[in-house]
Amino acid sequence: MSSKRNVRSTDTTDAQKANSTPRFEQPLSDDQIWTMLQTAVNSTRIIPIVKGDWKSSTRSYESREDAACALIFDLSFYADYRFSQVRRLFKQTAMRDVFTDTEIDNIVEEAYILQDGRSYPTFT
């Protein structure tokens, strides 16, 4: 990661709003995010990771770290890349011991950069 933080501030200009992916009008609460994750089309991929059983996810991950990173990407999307909320949500999962707060922040930043204001990142 570069030392230059490229993550948007909490203030969003009109130009940023016009060029970015539509976001939720109001920030989602933690409970709303958990509900969305549990009812998402890809919940069979996400929920096992939340429970710490990443090997039973419908997606194959090379390691526990890869699965935790994927979970942070998903949490970041629903939390609109708010570092503090993503950290708080991640610490509520069974994967909480995989990364430090700084590592979580770096992964959130990476998710935002990969998203680049166009669409949710896809992984091959």
Rosetta blueprint (number, residue, H / E / L):
1 M L
2 S L
3 S L
4 K L
5 R L
6 N L
7 V L
8 R L
9 S L
10 T L
11 D L
12 T L
13 T L
14 D H
15 A H
16 Q H
17 K H
18 A H
19 N H
20 S L
21 T L
22 P L
23 R L
24 F L
25 E L
26 Q L
27 P L
28 L L
29 S L
30 D H
31 D H
32 Q H
33 I H
34 W H
35 T H
36 M H
37 L H
38 Q H
39 T H
40 A L
41 V L
42 N L
43 S H
44 T H
45 R H
46 I H
47 I H
48 P H
49 I H
50 V H
51 K L
52 G L
53 D L
54 W H
55 K H
56 S H
57 S L
58 T L
59 R L
60 S L
61 Y L
62 E L
63 S L
64 R H
65 E H
66 D H
67 A H
68 A H
69 C H
70 A H
71 L H
72 I H
73 F H
74 D H
75 L H
76 S H
77 F H
78 Y H
79 A L
80 D L
81 Y L
82 R L
83 F H
84 S H
85 Q H
86 V H
87 R H
88 R H
89 L H
90 F H
91 K L
92 Q L
93 T L
94 A L
95 M L
96 R L
97 D L
98 V L
99 F L
100 T L
101 D H
102 T H
103 E H
104 I H
105 D H
106 N H
107 I H
108 V H
109 E H
110 E H
111 A H
112 Y H
113 I H
114 L H
115 Q H
116 D L
117 G L
118 R L
119 S L
120 Y L
121 P L
122 T L
123 F L
124 T L
